[in-house]
Amino acid sequence: MTTFGYLGPEATFTEAALIQLLAARGITDATRVPMHNAEAALSGLARGELDGAVVPIENSLEGGVPATLDALTRNGHLQIVAETLVQVTFVLAVRPGTTLDEVRSFSTHPHGEAQTRAWISEHLGGAHYLPASSTAAAARDLAAGDVEYQAAICPALAAERYGLEVLAEDIGDRDDAITRFVLVRTPADLPAPTGSDKTTIVAVLSSDRAGALLELLEQFAARGVNMSRIESRPTGDGLGLYQFSIDLQGHIAEARMAEALMGVHRVARRMQFLGSYPAAAGDTVIVDPRTTDTAFDEARAWLDDIRTPPQTSISKGS
């Protein structure tokens, strides 16, 4: 039986993402293990304690998830093999019998607070916010009773699982909020290219000088590789020193992607390859005819022809 870790506790959006990913892969007998944070899940995977880990990597409203981006970089020999999208909806949950007027403080994950600010301002304007490690953790701890807050902003699944009463449903500021989750495993055979793929890398600039980032980005532009996400994260080596977490449209098996990554490896101080995998959205990546595998093969054949001297025959009588 395989064991998969996820950002816990139980009933998080991450557990819902894990259930989706397991179903898509036809895995029905897996053990799901809630982990305290993304670092715990990924380091447990790196130590061989888990067969896979699911963590949130990007939100449509808040952007990248810093804790996950940093944990992926620290455990850089792991690889993303799949992704899934989960629509994010929140409820306001309380212990049974609590009224809205009695809520003086509330708790949720910072992303949950950021995505419900309009509702909070209108209905809980005087309440104090207490951050939690996850939306489900806020619900779990509220149900346990030994907390300073009277309400939790969490998934409906968490409210149900921990026996809380829902005072308000669908309290998000946007009804189209989506979080992207990735399944991470130890390196093995790469998922086969599908024509709708992503490649994720982390690159550290070779030096802090004018044009260093442009030099890196030119590797993609020159080969027709589109970026779907780029975010800077501190390297930890000092102020002003940053690395870039980048999602690219395409698969490393494609010539244009392989050439681009070789270019980045050449100009960057350090580069981590974090996987090529099917994109959850399923949209076909449009490739310029000048950067198809055929175009690269023809260019390579042309170069090989120039490098190979013509064979001349010499007759015996000459």
ABEGO torsion letter per residue (X at the ends): XBBBBBBOBBGBAAAAAAAAAAAAAGBAABBBBBBABAAAAAAAAAAGABABBBBBABBAAAEBBAAAAAAAAABAABBBABBBBBBBBBBBBBBBGBBAAABABBBBBAAAAAAAAAAAAAAAAABBBBBBABAAAAAAAAAAGBBABABBBBBAAAAAAAGBBBABBGABABAABBBBBBBBBBBBBBBBBAGBBBBBBBBBBABBBBGAAAAAAAAAAAAGBBBABBBBBBAGAEBGBBBBBBBBBEBAABAAAAAAAAAAAAABABBBBAEBBBBAAGBBBBBBAAABAAAAAAAAAAAAAAABBBBBBBBAAX
